[in-house]
């Protein structure tokens, strides 16, 4: 099969039927990954803060709920959201929305414990110092504790997002036209190039995960260098009034 004959197939794997039909392929996989990563970060931050703030029965209930979603296999949760969401919402729910919901729930559950651990690592002394300056607990969390905790738990976020990119490949099970689903379609139609097609699939997922890791590393390095520069910046001397002779 010549390169010219492969070009329409490669375009189909990259974009699906777009613009004549719905977006699919690699583009849909990237879109699912970005949306799921952002929403899971929001859920993880909220869950981690609640875990850190709550006590007693409420805390135990949160631990049980988060532990439940961490224990459920991704594939099973995708099935549950795909079949249960239309019953609960009394409306048709697209397979794409069900997959994103499942990825957000599982990713948020894992990130909740990362956020909780990061806040614990900062320590209660930081909160006490902020409160002594007149801040509320929310202001102490927002301006003092979370900025320090986020720097420590950033690698956990990136690691979970890399896992999330790979988990998007399970969307094919509910016929979402992501990259894996379209690659399976192409392989079933051609039947003579399975090694080439699935080597391409593996290479694309490797490229996506490495790109995410590289971007995160560059961002962390830039923030670290900016912090080092600001810490080395000279301070303006405080001028004291001259003593009267």
N, C-alpha and C positions, 0 to 999 in steps of 0.2 A: 504493500500500500504506500503510494507516494505521499510526499509532504503536502502537495496540493489537495489530495484526497483526504488527508487527515485534518486540514484546517477547519472545515465545517464541524467536524467532531470535537475539535479542541475548543472552538467557539461555544458549542453547545455545553461542554463541560464547564466552561468558565462562567457563562451567563444564562444558561438554560434557554428557554424560548423567548427571552427578552430581546427586542421590545415588542414583538408580536404576541407575546404571552407573558405569564408571570416570571418574575426573576427567579433564577435557580443557580445551581452549580456552585462554583467557588464564591461568587459574589453573595449568594444567599448564606453560605456558611460563614463568611466574614461578618455579614450583617447580624446573623444570629449570635455570633460570638460577642460582638460589641455590645448589643442590647443586653444579652444575658450577663455579661461581665459587669456592666454598669448597675443593673438592677440587683444583682447578687451582692455587689459592694454595699448598696444602700441597705438591703436586708441584713447583711452581716454586721454593718455598723449599728443598726438599730438593735439587733439581737444581742450583740456583744455589750452594748451600753446597758440594756435591760438586765442582762445576766450580772453585770458588775454592780448595778444599783439595787437590785431587788434582794430580798431575804425571805426566809421562811417558806411557806406553802407556794407563794407565787414563783419564787426562784426554783423550787423543785418542779413545778409545772412547766416552766420554761426549759429546764434541763431535759425533761422527758420529751417535750415536743421537738426540740432541736436534735436530741439523740435519735428520735424516731426517723427524722428525715436523713440523718447521717447513716442510719443502718439500712435504709431501703435501697436496693440496687437502682441505678439510673433507668435501666430499661423498664423495670416494673413501675416506677413512678411515672414514666412517660405514658405507659398504658393506662394507669389510673387517671391521670389528668385528661387523657384523650377521651376516655369513656365516662368519667364521672362529672367533668366540668359541664357538659351539655345538660346533664340531669340536674345538677345543682343550680345552674344559671337559667335553665329553661330556654336555652338559645343554642343555635349552632355555633360551635367553637372550632375554628380552623386548626388543623394539625400543627401548623407553625406556632400558634399561640400556646397550644398544649405543651409542645416541646420546650419552648422558652420558659413557661411557667415551671416545668419540672426542673430545668437546669437552674433557674433562679432559686428555687426552694432548697435544692441540694447544695448549690454553691454558697447560698446565704447561711445555711446551717454550719458548714465547715468554717466559713469566715467569722461567724459569731464567736466561736471558741478562740480564734486567733485574736480578735479584738479584745475579748475578755482577758486573755493572757497578756496582751500588750498593756492594757490598763493596770493589771495587777503588777506588771514589771515596773511601771512608773512609780508605784508606791503611793501610800496615803499621805506621806510627808509633803508631796507637791500640792495635794488638795488642801492640806492644812495651811500651807504657806499662802496659797491663793485666798483662802477664806480669811486669813488674818489681815489681808490687804483690802478687805471689804467686798470681795467678789461673792456672788452667789454660787451654789454648787454647779449650776449649769454653765456659768461663765468660767468657773475653774476648769470644768471638763472641756469646754470648747477652746479656750485660749491657752491653757497650760498643759493639761494631761493628754488630750487627743493629739496635738502636734508631735509630742514626744513619742507617744505610743505608735502613731502611724509610721514613723521612721523605723521602728523596730519590727513592725509586722508587715512592712511592704513586701519582703521576700515571700511571705506566706500568701499574700494576695496574688502575686505574680504566679506562684506555683499553682494555686487553685485556678487561675485563669487559663494557664496552659492546659490543665486537665479538662477544663470546660471546653476549650477549642476541640480537643479530641472527642469529647462526649457528644458534640453536635453531630458526629457521624451516625449516632443512633437514631437520628430523626427519620432515617429511611424506613424504619419499622412501621411508621404511620403514614407512609407515602408522601412525606415532605420532600420536594425536589431539590435536596441539597446535593453537595458534590458526590457523596458516596452513592446516593440513590441514582443519580444520572450515570455515574460510572458503571454501576451494576446494569442499568438499562443498556448502555453501549456494549458492555461485554456480552450480554444476552443476545444482542442483535448481531454482533460480528462473530463471536464464538471462536475466533482464531487468534486473538491477541490478548489473552487474559493476563499474561505476565507483564506486557507493556502497559496495559491499562492500570493494573493495580500497583505497579511500580510508580506510575505517575501519581496515583492517589497518595501513596506513602510519601513521595517527594513533596507534594503540595502541602500536606499536613506538617511535615518536617519544616518546610519553609515558613509556614504560618507561625508555628511555635517558636522557631528561632528568631523570627522578626519581632514577635512580642517580647521575647527575652532580651533582645538587643535594644529595643526601644526603652524597656524598663531600666536596663543597665545604664544607658546614656542619661536617662532622666535622673536616676539616683546619683550618678557621678556629678551631673551638673548642679544638683541641689547641694551635694556635699561640698563641692568647690565654692559655691556661693556662700555657704555657711562658714567655710574656712576663711574666705576673704573678709566677710563681715566681722568675724571674730578678731582678725588681725588689724582691722581698721583703727587708726589712732583716735582716741577719745579727745574731745575738746576739754582742755583743762578748766577747772572751776576757778574763777578769779575771786579771791577773797578781798574784802575791803581792807585798804591800808590802815595800819594802826596810827592813830593820831599821836603826834609827838607832844 
